[in-house]
Amino acid sequence: MALDRRHVLTGIGAALSAPMWPVRNARAAIAPFRRKVGAIEVAVISDGTLNVPLSLALPETPSAEAAALLTSHGLPAEGMPPQINVTLVKIGGETILIDAGSGGNFQPTAGKLAENMEAAGIDPASVTKVVFTHGHADHLWGAIDEFDEERFPKASYVIAAPEWDYWIDPNTPDASPDWLKGMALGSARILKRLERKIERRKAGDAVAPGLSYVETVGHTPGHMAVMVESQGERLLVGGDVLTHPAISFAKPDWRMRADRDHDRAVVTRKRMLDRLATERLDMVGFHLPWPGHGRVERSGTAYRFVAV
Ligand SMILES: [Zn+2]
């Protein structure tokens, strides 16, 4: 692959030129959402927002149909910028991030995790482990700072083995759709950068104290949600298994551009919706309206998200 890092970053910048929404001059830090799960302290920290227009996210759905669904949920017809809600847990002496946010090289509205952590009095150097749900830029690239150093210098890392294999495969960029090619190069570079400190695990594995991987493949080949569990209480940190507050719950069959394997993603979404509703589990959705914390209820033949 002849592309160097500068080309990768330039390509991504060009692909994401004009923002669809006004870029707020978000100097004011956003305070974390906090709760406990048994003995585990949980904080959801904002990494900012993404700029993904609805027409790009939902390429196969007629825009009038998408607009009708959104307005029926009280949302603007043109959609809203997806949030980036990063979950941090403290248990025993460990401080564990579930995903690392976007870093400074992805989108100008994103990459705010470190400053929001510092504003909340959480030193990035206190992070002992980063557990990745998957390798997309908004989940992985924040592990590296603007000086190409590790943002969380004392951390070790965990990723699912099939997810590692997918991004490290030298054929992945060429086999990817155009929107994903630059990201694939960037994610491979960052994973190689972390290689000596990263463990590769599988679904069902305990990945840290109180945390285990839940198989949620489809969005990417090794996507994992993370179950946080202590003293009989549980919280599902979903990664990108359910990304939109109306579409993912009311229309889980709709194909989303970001899903690598559409059929598998639909099966995974429906299975997770059924489980969350049946077990009345609390969840955090990485891209749901801030802070993405809530529950799933059945609604007719589908579901709805209820913020809690
Ligand atoms: Zn994402």
py3Dmol code that shows the C-alpha trace and the ligand (Angstrom):
import py3Dmol

protein = """\
ATOM      1  CA  MET A   1       0.000   0.000   0.000  1.00  0.00           C
ATOM      2  CA  ALA A   2       1.691   3.165  -1.201  1.00  0.00           C
ATOM      3  CA  LEU A   3      -0.448   5.568   0.787  1.00  0.00           C
ATOM      4  CA  ASP A   4       1.363   7.216   3.653  1.00  0.00           C
ATOM      5  CA  ARG A   5      -0.193   8.693   6.751  1.00  0.00           C
ATOM      6  CA  ARG A   6      -0.463  12.181   5.302  1.00  0.00           C
ATOM      7  CA  HIS A   7      -2.495  10.844   2.378  1.00  0.00           C
ATOM      8  CA  VAL A   8      -4.723   8.939   4.742  1.00  0.00           C
ATOM      9  CA  LEU A   9      -5.480  12.000   6.837  1.00  0.00           C
ATOM     10  CA  THR A  10      -5.907  14.276   3.832  1.00  0.00           C
ATOM     11  CA  GLY A  11      -8.308  11.792   2.264  1.00  0.00           C
ATOM     12  CA  ILE A  12     -10.423  11.656   5.355  1.00  0.00           C
ATOM     13  CA  GLY A  13     -10.455  15.434   5.674  1.00  0.00           C
ATOM     14  CA  ALA A  14     -11.616  15.805   2.089  1.00  0.00           C
ATOM     15  CA  ALA A  15     -14.376  13.244   2.532  1.00  0.00           C
ATOM     16  CA  LEU A  16     -15.743  15.115   5.506  1.00  0.00           C
ATOM     17  CA  SER A  17     -15.633  18.674   4.257  1.00  0.00           C
ATOM     18  CA  ALA A  18     -18.775  20.717   4.892  1.00  0.00           C
ATOM     19  CA  PRO A  19     -20.474  19.887   8.192  1.00  0.00           C
ATOM     20  CA  MET A  20     -24.226  19.306   7.951  1.00  0.00           C
ATOM     21  CA  TRP A  21     -24.823  20.973  11.293  1.00  0.00           C
ATOM     22  CA  PRO A  22     -23.383  24.158  12.746  1.00  0.00           C
ATOM     23  CA  VAL A  23     -20.154  23.337  14.568  1.00  0.00           C
ATOM     24  CA  ARG A  24     -20.715  24.580  18.073  1.00  0.00           C
ATOM     25  CA  ASN A  25     -17.721  26.245  19.599  1.00  0.00           C
ATOM     26  CA  ALA A  26     -17.872  23.709  22.379  1.00  0.00           C
ATOM     27  CA  ARG A  27     -15.361  25.196  24.787  1.00  0.00           C
ATOM     28  CA  ALA A  28     -17.540  24.497  27.795  1.00  0.00           C
ATOM     29  CA  ALA A  29     -16.743  21.003  29.042  1.00  0.00           C
ATOM     30  CA  ILE A  30     -19.613  18.526  29.333  1.00  0.00           C
ATOM     31  CA  ALA A  31     -19.860  16.995  32.805  1.00  0.00           C
ATOM     32  CA  PRO A  32     -19.970  13.182  32.888  1.00  0.00           C
ATOM     33  CA  PHE A  33     -23.147  11.185  33.515  1.00  0.00           C
ATOM     34  CA  ARG A  34     -22.486   9.027  36.566  1.00  0.00           C
ATOM     35  CA  ARG A  35     -24.089   5.954  38.135  1.00  0.00           C
ATOM     36  CA  LYS A  36     -23.056   2.807  39.990  1.00  0.00           C
ATOM     37  CA  VAL A  37     -23.446  -0.825  38.928  1.00  0.00           C
ATOM     38  CA  GLY A  38     -23.042  -2.751  42.183  1.00  0.00           C
ATOM     39  CA  ALA A  39     -19.570  -1.824  43.415  1.00  0.00           C
ATOM     40  CA  ILE A  40     -18.496  -0.418  40.034  1.00  0.00           C
ATOM     41  CA  GLU A  41     -18.491   3.345  39.446  1.00  0.00           C
ATOM     42  CA  VAL A  42     -19.588   4.211  35.918  1.00  0.00           C
ATOM     43  CA  ALA A  43     -19.100   7.544  34.142  1.00  0.00           C
ATOM     44  CA  VAL A  44     -20.218   8.335  30.590  1.00  0.00           C
ATOM     45  CA  ILE A  45     -17.948  11.010  29.125  1.00  0.00           C
ATOM     46  CA  SER A  46     -18.576  12.934  25.900  1.00  0.00           C
ATOM     47  CA  ASP A  47     -16.120  12.757  23.020  1.00  0.00           C
ATOM     48  CA  GLY A  48     -18.221  15.326  21.125  1.00  0.00           C
ATOM     49  CA  THR A  49     -20.424  14.568  18.136  1.00  0.00           C
ATOM     50  CA  LEU A  50     -20.075  13.071  14.662  1.00  0.00           C
ATOM     51  CA  ASN A  51     -20.908  14.643  11.338  1.00  0.00           C
ATOM     52  CA  VAL A  52     -22.767  11.890   9.480  1.00  0.00           C
ATOM     53  CA  PRO A  53     -25.699  13.168   7.390  1.00  0.00           C
ATOM     54  CA  LEU A  54     -28.764  10.918   7.528  1.00  0.00           C
ATOM     55  CA  SER A  55     -28.760  10.374   3.751  1.00  0.00           C
ATOM     56  CA  LEU A  56     -25.252   8.882   4.025  1.00  0.00           C
ATOM     57  CA  ALA A  57     -26.093   6.780   7.065  1.00  0.00           C
ATOM     58  CA  LEU A  58     -29.217   5.322   5.408  1.00  0.00           C
ATOM     59  CA  PRO A  59     -28.406   5.085   1.687  1.00  0.00           C
ATOM     60  CA  GLU A  60     -31.207   2.631   0.810  1.00  0.00           C
ATOM     61  CA  THR A  61     -34.138   4.288   2.593  1.00  0.00           C
ATOM     62  CA  PRO A  62     -36.154   6.959   0.709  1.00  0.00           C
ATOM     63  CA  SER A  63     -35.510  10.238   2.502  1.00  0.00           C
ATOM     64  CA  ALA A  64     -39.263  10.930   2.940  1.00  0.00           C
ATOM     65  CA  GLU A  65     -39.671   7.596   4.720  1.00  0.00           C
ATOM     66  CA  ALA A  66     -36.731   8.333   7.021  1.00  0.00           C
ATOM     67  CA  ALA A  67     -38.029  11.845   7.713  1.00  0.00           C
ATOM     68  CA  ALA A  68     -41.489  10.488   8.621  1.00  0.00           C
ATOM     69  CA  LEU A  69     -39.991   8.036  11.095  1.00  0.00           C
ATOM     70  CA  LEU A  70     -37.864  10.722  12.728  1.00  0.00           C
ATOM     71  CA  THR A  71     -40.666  13.266  13.058  1.00  0.00           C
ATOM     72  CA  SER A  72     -42.932  10.563  14.540  1.00  0.00           C
ATOM     73  CA  HIS A  73     -40.274  10.248  17.263  1.00  0.00           C
ATOM     74  CA  GLY A  74     -40.153  14.001  17.857  1.00  0.00           C
ATOM     75  CA  LEU A  75     -36.784  14.320  16.078  1.00  0.00           C
ATOM     76  CA  PRO A  76     -35.868  16.829  13.348  1.00  0.00           C
ATOM     77  CA  ALA A  77     -36.618  15.388   9.866  1.00  0.00           C
ATOM     78  CA  GLU A  78     -33.003  15.926   8.754  1.00  0.00           C
ATOM     79  CA  GLY A  79     -31.651  14.003  11.736  1.00  0.00           C
ATOM     80  CA  MET A  80     -29.332  15.086  14.508  1.00  0.00           C
ATOM     81  CA  PRO A  81     -25.567  14.744  14.923  1.00  0.00           C
ATOM     82  CA  PRO A  82     -24.792  11.380  16.545  1.00  0.00           C
ATOM     83  CA  GLN A  83     -23.287  11.731  20.004  1.00  0.00           C
ATOM     84  CA  ILE A  84     -20.075   9.989  21.020  1.00  0.00           C
ATOM     85  CA  ASN A  85     -20.697   8.622  24.525  1.00  0.00           C
ATOM     86  CA  VAL A  86     -17.607   6.929  25.992  1.00  0.00           C
ATOM     87  CA  THR A  87     -18.043   4.805  29.120  1.00  0.00           C
ATOM     88  CA  LEU A  88     -15.407   4.714  31.868  1.00  0.00           C
ATOM     89  CA  VAL A  89     -15.619   2.307  34.815  1.00  0.00           C
ATOM     90  CA  LYS A  90     -13.720   2.207  38.087  1.00  0.00           C
ATOM     91  CA  ILE A  91     -13.430  -1.042  39.971  1.00  0.00           C
ATOM     92  CA  GLY A  92     -10.871  -1.878  42.627  1.00  0.00           C
ATOM     93  CA  GLY A  93      -7.709  -0.049  41.613  1.00  0.00           C
ATOM     94  CA  GLU A  94      -8.549  -0.133  37.921  1.00  0.00           C
ATOM     95  CA  THR A  95      -9.846   2.650  35.689  1.00  0.00           C
ATOM     96  CA  ILE A  96     -11.106   1.166  32.435  1.00  0.00           C
ATOM     97  CA  LEU A  97     -12.307   2.939  29.294  1.00  0.00           C
ATOM     98  CA  ILE A  98     -14.699   1.168  26.951  1.00  0.00           C
ATOM     99  CA  ASP A  99     -13.483   2.645  23.626  1.00  0.00           C
ATOM    100  CA  ALA A 100     -11.092   5.556  23.285  1.00  0.00           C
ATOM    101  CA  GLY A 101     -13.095   8.118  21.252  1.00  0.00           C
ATOM    102  CA  SER A 102     -11.980   9.703  17.991  1.00  0.00           C
ATOM    103  CA  GLY A 103      -8.804  11.626  18.734  1.00  0.00           C
ATOM    104  CA  GLY A 104      -7.791  14.794  16.904  1.00  0.00           C
ATOM    105  CA  ASN A 105      -7.491  13.430  13.366  1.00  0.00           C
ATOM    106  CA  PHE A 106     -11.043  12.317  12.571  1.00  0.00           C
ATOM    107  CA  GLN A 107     -13.677  15.069  12.683  1.00  0.00           C
ATOM    108  CA  PRO A 108     -13.543  18.602  14.128  1.00  0.00           C
ATOM    109  CA  THR A 109     -16.706  18.082  16.217  1.00  0.00           C
ATOM    110  CA  ALA A 110     -15.204  14.976  17.852  1.00  0.00           C
ATOM    111  CA  GLY A 111     -12.083  14.110  19.828  1.00  0.00           C
ATOM    112  CA  LYS A 112     -13.153  15.889  23.047  1.00  0.00           C
ATOM    113  CA  LEU A 113     -12.773  12.883  25.379  1.00  0.00           C
ATOM    114  CA  ALA A 114      -9.423  13.804  26.954  1.00  0.00           C
ATOM    115  CA  GLU A 115     -10.423  17.409  27.667  1.00  0.00           C
ATOM    116  CA  ASN A 116     -13.779  16.327  29.121  1.00  0.00           C
ATOM    117  CA  MET A 117     -11.979  13.743  31.297  1.00  0.00           C
ATOM    118  CA  GLU A 118      -9.529  16.350  32.566  1.00  0.00           C
ATOM    119  CA  ALA A 119     -12.343  18.837  33.248  1.00  0.00           C
ATOM    120  CA  ALA A 120     -13.995  16.116  35.352  1.00  0.00           C
ATOM    121  CA  GLY A 121     -10.772  15.537  37.299  1.00  0.00           C
ATOM    122  CA  ILE A 122      -9.961  12.217  35.602  1.00  0.00           C
ATOM    123  CA  ASP A 123      -6.306  12.046  34.557  1.00  0.00           C
ATOM    124  CA  PRO A 124      -5.844  10.152  31.252  1.00  0.00           C
ATOM    125  CA  ALA A 125      -2.697   8.679  32.830  1.00  0.00           C
ATOM    126  CA  SER A 126      -4.922   6.993  35.444  1.00  0.00           C
ATOM    127  CA  VAL A 127      -6.505   4.720  32.785  1.00  0.00           C
ATOM    128  CA  THR A 128      -5.237   1.171  33.309  1.00  0.00           C
ATOM    129  CA  LYS A 129      -7.052  -0.519  30.422  1.00  0.00           C
ATOM    130  CA  VAL A 130      -8.959   0.326  27.235  1.00  0.00           C
ATOM    131  CA  VAL A 131     -11.476  -2.276  26.035  1.00  0.00           C
ATOM    132  CA  PHE A 132     -12.417  -1.730  22.387  1.00  0.00           C
ATOM    133  CA  THR A 133     -15.858  -2.651  21.038  1.00  0.00           C
ATOM    134  CA  HIS A 134     -14.517  -2.397  17.465  1.00  0.00           C
ATOM    135  CA  GLY A 135     -11.971  -0.654  15.272  1.00  0.00           C
ATOM    136  CA  HIS A 136     -13.871   2.228  13.648  1.00  0.00           C
ATOM    137  CA  ALA A 137     -12.148   5.603  13.973  1.00  0.00           C
ATOM    138  CA  ASP A 138     -14.593   7.073  16.509  1.00  0.00           C
ATOM    139  CA  HIS A 139     -13.861   4.167  18.881  1.00  0.00           C
ATOM    140  CA  LEU A 140     -10.137   3.562  18.306  1.00  0.00           C
ATOM    141  CA  TRP A 141      -8.275   6.610  17.053  1.00  0.00           C
ATOM    142  CA  GLY A 142      -8.481   8.469  20.369  1.00  0.00           C
ATOM    143  CA  ALA A 143      -5.943   5.986  21.764  1.00  0.00           C
ATOM    144  CA  ILE A 144      -3.250   8.071  19.996  1.00  0.00           C
ATOM    145  CA  ASP A 145      -2.774  11.808  20.564  1.00  0.00           C
ATOM    146  CA  GLU A 146      -1.815  14.592  18.139  1.00  0.00           C
ATOM    147  CA  PHE A 147       1.893  13.913  18.813  1.00  0.00           C
ATOM    148  CA  ASP A 148       1.432  10.262  17.812  1.00  0.00           C
ATOM    149  CA  GLU A 149       1.897   9.188  21.424  1.00  0.00           C
ATOM    150  CA  GLU A 150      -0.417   6.965  23.438  1.00  0.00           C
ATOM    151  CA  ARG A 151      -3.152   9.115  25.002  1.00  0.00           C
ATOM    152  CA  PHE A 152      -3.422   6.697  27.944  1.00  0.00           C
ATOM    153  CA  PRO A 153       0.239   5.879  28.570  1.00  0.00           C
ATOM    154  CA  LYS A 154      -0.271   3.397  31.425  1.00  0.00           C
ATOM    155  CA  ALA A 155      -3.060   1.447  29.713  1.00  0.00           C
ATOM    156  CA  SER A 156      -3.101  -2.008  28.231  1.00  0.00           C
ATOM    157  CA  TYR A 157      -5.693  -2.772  25.547  1.00  0.00           C
ATOM    158  CA  VAL A 158      -8.215  -5.455  24.623  1.00  0.00           C
ATOM    159  CA  ILE A 159      -9.892  -6.098  21.267  1.00  0.00           C
ATOM    160  CA  ALA A 160     -11.776  -9.105  19.877  1.00  0.00           C
ATOM    161  CA  ALA A 161      -9.504 -11.438  17.904  1.00  0.00           C
ATOM    162  CA  PRO A 162     -11.665 -11.376  14.726  1.00  0.00           C
ATOM    163  CA  GLU A 163     -11.744  -7.566  14.875  1.00  0.00           C
ATOM    164  CA  TRP A 164      -7.946  -7.432  15.094  1.00  0.00           C
ATOM    165  CA  ASP A 165      -7.626  -9.876  12.179  1.00  0.00           C
ATOM    166  CA  TYR A 166     -10.016  -7.828  10.029  1.00  0.00           C
ATOM    167  CA  TRP A 167      -8.254  -4.472  10.394  1.00  0.00           C
ATOM    168  CA  ILE A 168      -4.723  -5.917  10.270  1.00  0.00           C
ATOM    169  CA  ASP A 169      -5.463  -7.847   7.049  1.00  0.00           C
ATOM    170  CA  PRO A 170      -3.556  -5.973   4.303  1.00  0.00           C
ATOM    171  CA  ASN A 171      -6.454  -6.646   1.887  1.00  0.00           C
ATOM    172  CA  THR A 172      -9.036  -4.837   4.040  1.00  0.00           C
ATOM    173  CA  PRO A 173      -8.546  -1.289   2.649  1.00  0.00           C
ATOM    174  CA  ASP A 174      -8.901  -2.445  -0.970  1.00  0.00           C
ATOM    175  CA  ALA A 175     -11.870  -4.676  -0.105  1.00  0.00           C
ATOM    176  CA  SER A 176     -13.640  -1.795   1.693  1.00  0.00           C
ATOM    177  CA  PRO A 177     -16.241   0.586   0.266  1.00  0.00           C
ATOM    178  CA  ASP A 178     -14.809   3.998  -0.608  1.00  0.00           C
ATOM    179  CA  TRP A 179     -15.959   5.706   2.594  1.00  0.00           C
ATOM    180  CA  LEU A 180     -14.077   3.128   4.669  1.00  0.00           C
ATOM    181  CA  LYS A 181     -10.758   2.881   2.778  1.00  0.00           C
ATOM    182  CA  GLY A 182      -8.970   5.740   4.526  1.00  0.00           C
ATOM    183  CA  MET A 183     -10.346   4.671   7.887  1.00  0.00           C
ATOM    184  CA  ALA A 184      -9.117   1.116   7.303  1.00  0.00           C
ATOM    185  CA  LEU A 185      -5.578   2.382   6.691  1.00  0.00           C
ATOM    186  CA  GLY A 186      -5.708   4.613   9.763  1.00  0.00           C
ATOM    187  CA  SER A 187      -7.124   1.931  12.058  1.00  0.00           C
ATOM    188  CA  ALA A 188      -4.538  -0.634  10.913  1.00  0.00           C
ATOM    189  CA  ARG A 189      -1.782   1.859  11.638  1.00  0.00           C
ATOM    190  CA  ILE A 190      -3.055   2.567  15.153  1.00  0.00           C
ATOM    191  CA  LEU A 191      -3.577  -1.109  16.001  1.00  0.00           C
ATOM    192  CA  LYS A 192      -0.009  -1.892  14.892  1.00  0.00           C
ATOM    193  CA  ARG A 193       1.143   0.995  17.065  1.00  0.00           C
ATOM    194  CA  LEU A 194      -0.559  -0.665  20.086  1.00  0.00           C
ATOM    195  CA  GLU A 195       0.392  -4.220  19.153  1.00  0.00           C
ATOM    196  CA  ARG A 196       2.756  -5.043  22.014  1.00  0.00           C
ATOM    197  CA  LYS A 197       0.192  -3.936  24.632  1.00  0.00           C
ATOM    198  CA  ILE A 198      -3.014  -5.338  23.120  1.00  0.00           C
ATOM    199  CA  GLU A 199      -4.700  -8.616  24.087  1.00  0.00           C
ATOM    200  CA  ARG A 200      -6.991 -10.376  21.615  1.00  0.00           C
ATOM    201  CA  ARG A 201     -10.018 -12.001  23.225  1.00  0.00           C
ATOM    202  CA  LYS A 202     -13.252 -13.708  22.200  1.00  0.00           C
ATOM    203  CA  ALA A 203     -16.967 -13.397  22.957  1.00  0.00           C
ATOM    204  CA  GLY A 204     -17.820 -14.492  26.493  1.00  0.00           C
ATOM    205  CA  ASP A 205     -14.331 -13.712  27.810  1.00  0.00           C
ATOM    206  CA  ALA A 206     -13.865 -11.662  30.957  1.00  0.00           C
ATOM    207  CA  VAL A 207     -11.864  -8.721  29.590  1.00  0.00           C
ATOM    208  CA  ALA A 208     -11.358  -6.828  32.871  1.00  0.00           C
ATOM    209  CA  PRO A 209     -12.724  -7.122  36.443  1.00  0.00           C
ATOM    210  CA  GLY A 210     -16.543  -7.016  36.140  1.00  0.00           C
ATOM    211  CA  LEU A 211     -16.431  -6.692  32.332  1.00  0.00           C
ATOM    212  CA  SER A 212     -17.085  -9.338  29.667  1.00  0.00           C
ATOM    213  CA  TYR A 213     -17.422  -9.343  25.884  1.00  0.00           C
ATOM    214  CA  VAL A 214     -20.874  -9.981  24.369  1.00  0.00           C
ATOM    215  CA  GLU A 215     -20.888 -11.142  20.732  1.00  0.00           C
ATOM    216  CA  THR A 216     -22.579  -8.496  18.567  1.00  0.00           C
ATOM    217  CA  VAL A 217     -21.000  -9.131  15.167  1.00  0.00           C
ATOM    218  CA  GLY A 218     -22.311  -7.488  11.979  1.00  0.00           C
ATOM    219  CA  HIS A 219     -21.464  -3.797  12.351  1.00  0.00           C
ATOM    220  CA  THR A 220     -17.877  -5.053  12.016  1.00  0.00           C
ATOM    221  CA  PRO A 221     -16.571  -8.654  11.825  1.00  0.00           C
ATOM    222  CA  GLY A 222     -15.542  -8.724  15.485  1.00  0.00           C
ATOM    223  CA  HIS A 223     -17.838  -6.166  17.115  1.00  0.00           C
ATOM    224  CA  MET A 224     -18.347  -6.790  20.840  1.00  0.00           C
ATOM    225  CA  ALA A 225     -20.645  -5.120  23.345  1.00  0.00           C
ATOM    226  CA  VAL A 226     -19.400  -5.086  26.940  1.00  0.00           C
ATOM    227  CA  MET A 227     -21.424  -6.319  29.920  1.00  0.00           C
ATOM    228  CA  VAL A 228     -20.616  -4.495  33.159  1.00  0.00           C
ATOM    229  CA  GLU A 229     -21.663  -6.627  36.126  1.00  0.00           C
ATOM    230  CA  SER A 230     -21.275  -6.356  39.907  1.00  0.00           C
ATOM    231  CA  GLN A 231     -23.263  -7.615  42.885  1.00  0.00           C
ATOM    232  CA  GLY A 232     -26.140  -8.802  40.713  1.00  0.00           C
ATOM    233  CA  GLU A 233     -26.491  -5.504  38.822  1.00  0.00           C
ATOM    234  CA  ARG A 234     -25.759  -5.253  35.099  1.00  0.00           C
ATOM    235  CA  LEU A 235     -25.307  -2.576  32.445  1.00  0.00           C
ATOM    236  CA  LEU A 236     -24.769  -3.310  28.750  1.00  0.00           C
ATOM    237  CA  VAL A 237     -22.334  -0.923  27.058  1.00  0.00           C
ATOM    238  CA  GLY A 238     -23.461  -1.543  23.522  1.00  0.00           C
ATOM    239  CA  GLY A 239     -20.840   0.049  21.290  1.00  0.00           C
ATOM    240  CA  ASP A 240     -22.504   0.380  17.866  1.00  0.00           C
ATOM    241  CA  VAL A 241     -25.037  -2.436  18.126  1.00  0.00           C
ATOM    242  CA  LEU A 242     -27.872   0.166  18.414  1.00  0.00           C
ATOM    243  CA  THR A 243     -26.791   3.511  16.983  1.00  0.00           C
ATOM    244  CA  HIS A 244     -29.915   5.614  16.307  1.00  0.00           C
ATOM    245  CA  PRO A 245     -32.656   6.510  18.812  1.00  0.00           C
ATOM    246  CA  ALA A 246     -35.485   5.914  16.300  1.00  0.00           C
ATOM    247  CA  ILE A 247     -34.147   3.771  13.451  1.00  0.00           C
ATOM    248  CA  SER A 248     -32.277   1.088  15.435  1.00  0.00           C
ATOM    249  CA  PHE A 249     -35.290   0.443  17.690  1.00  0.00           C
ATOM    250  CA  ALA A 250     -38.348   1.000  15.457  1.00  0.00           C
ATOM    251  CA  LYS A 251     -36.816  -0.206  12.158  1.00  0.00           C
ATOM    252  CA  PRO A 252     -34.055  -2.690  13.042  1.00  0.00           C
ATOM    253  CA  ASP A 253     -34.320  -4.140   9.484  1.00  0.00           C
ATOM    254  CA  TRP A 254     -33.213  -0.907   7.790  1.00  0.00           C
ATOM    255  CA  ARG A 255     -29.736  -1.172   6.322  1.00  0.00           C
ATOM    256  CA  MET A 256     -27.220   1.290   7.765  1.00  0.00           C
ATOM    257  CA  ARG A 257     -24.221   2.207   5.648  1.00  0.00           C
ATOM    258  CA  ALA A 258     -21.773   1.697   8.509  1.00  0.00           C
ATOM    259  CA  ASP A 259     -22.655  -2.006   8.945  1.00  0.00           C
ATOM    260  CA  ARG A 260     -20.115  -4.239   7.189  1.00  0.00           C
ATOM    261  CA  ASP A 261     -22.386  -7.321   7.040  1.00  0.00           C
ATOM    262  CA  HIS A 262     -25.971  -6.080   6.710  1.00  0.00           C
ATOM    263  CA  ASP A 263     -27.784  -9.386   7.204  1.00  0.00           C
ATOM    264  CA  ARG A 264     -25.748 -10.281  10.252  1.00  0.00           C
ATOM    265  CA  ALA A 265     -26.154  -6.765  11.691  1.00  0.00           C
ATOM    266  CA  VAL A 266     -29.951  -7.037  11.440  1.00  0.00           C
ATOM    267  CA  VAL A 267     -29.974 -10.432  13.184  1.00  0.00           C
ATOM    268  CA  THR A 268     -27.653  -9.107  15.908  1.00  0.00           C
ATOM    269  CA  ARG A 269     -29.742  -5.943  16.445  1.00  0.00           C
ATOM    270  CA  LYS A 270     -32.990  -7.892  16.815  1.00  0.00           C
ATOM    271  CA  ARG A 271     -31.419 -10.416  19.177  1.00  0.00           C
ATOM    272  CA  MET A 272     -29.982  -7.638  21.346  1.00  0.00           C
ATOM    273  CA  LEU A 273     -33.263  -5.660  21.364  1.00  0.00           C
ATOM    274  CA  ASP A 274     -35.151  -8.772  22.467  1.00  0.00           C
ATOM    275  CA  ARG A 275     -32.610  -9.478  25.186  1.00  0.00           C
ATOM    276  CA  LEU A 276     -32.495  -5.904  26.517  1.00  0.00           C
ATOM    277  CA  ALA A 277     -36.301  -5.686  26.625  1.00  0.00           C
ATOM    278  CA  THR A 278     -36.809  -9.164  28.103  1.00  0.00           C
ATOM    279  CA  GLU A 279     -34.142  -8.833  30.787  1.00  0.00           C
ATOM    280  CA  ARG A 280     -34.959  -5.137  31.434  1.00  0.00           C
ATOM    281  CA  LEU A 281     -31.284  -4.350  31.173  1.00  0.00           C
ATOM    282  CA  ASP A 282     -29.955  -0.810  31.314  1.00  0.00           C
ATOM    283  CA  MET A 283     -27.714   0.119  28.398  1.00  0.00           C
ATOM    284  CA  VAL A 284     -25.389   2.829  27.142  1.00  0.00           C
ATOM    285  CA  GLY A 285     -25.544   3.530  23.399  1.00  0.00           C
ATOM    286  CA  PHE A 286     -22.344   5.049  22.035  1.00  0.00           C
ATOM    287  CA  HIS A 287     -24.159   7.255  19.501  1.00  0.00           C
ATOM    288  CA  LEU A 288     -27.568   7.708  21.158  1.00  0.00           C
ATOM    289  CA  PRO A 289     -28.632  11.161  22.453  1.00  0.00           C
ATOM    290  CA  TRP A 290     -26.320  12.201  25.303  1.00  0.00           C
ATOM    291  CA  PRO A 291     -25.535  10.346  27.535  1.00  0.00           C
ATOM    292  CA  GLY A 292     -27.090   7.364  25.718  1.00  0.00           C
ATOM    293  CA  HIS A 293     -28.201   5.715  28.961  1.00  0.00           C
ATOM    294  CA  GLY A 294     -31.604   4.023  28.987  1.00  0.00           C
ATOM    295  CA  ARG A 295     -33.721   0.929  28.454  1.00  0.00           C
ATOM    296  CA  VAL A 296     -35.461  -0.851  25.607  1.00  0.00           C
ATOM    297  CA  GLU A 297     -39.225  -1.380  25.625  1.00  0.00           C
ATOM    298  CA  ARG A 298     -41.373  -3.316  23.185  1.00  0.00           C
ATOM    299  CA  SER A 299     -43.533  -1.089  20.960  1.00  0.00           C
ATOM    300  CA  GLY A 300     -45.969  -2.830  18.594  1.00  0.00           C
ATOM    301  CA  THR A 301     -43.911  -5.279  16.523  1.00  0.00           C
ATOM    302  CA  ALA A 302     -40.658  -3.413  17.270  1.00  0.00           C
ATOM    303  CA  TYR A 303     -39.077  -1.479  20.116  1.00  0.00           C
ATOM    304  CA  ARG A 304     -38.405   1.972  21.505  1.00  0.00           C
ATOM    305  CA  PHE A 305     -35.537   3.525  23.441  1.00  0.00           C
ATOM    306  CA  VAL A 306     -36.448   5.051  26.802  1.00  0.00           C
ATOM    307  CA  ALA A 307     -33.803   7.365  28.218  1.00  0.00           C
ATOM    308  CA  VAL A 308     -33.273   6.833  31.946  1.00  0.00           C
TER     309      VAL A 308
END
"""
ligand_1 = """\
1
ZN
Zn -19.303 4.383 16.145
"""
view = py3Dmol.view(width=600, height=400)
view.addModel(protein, "pdb")
view.setStyle({"model": 0}, {"cartoon": {"style": "trace"}})
view.addModel(ligand_1, "xyz")
view.setStyle({"model": 1}, {"stick": {}})
view.zoomTo()
view.show()
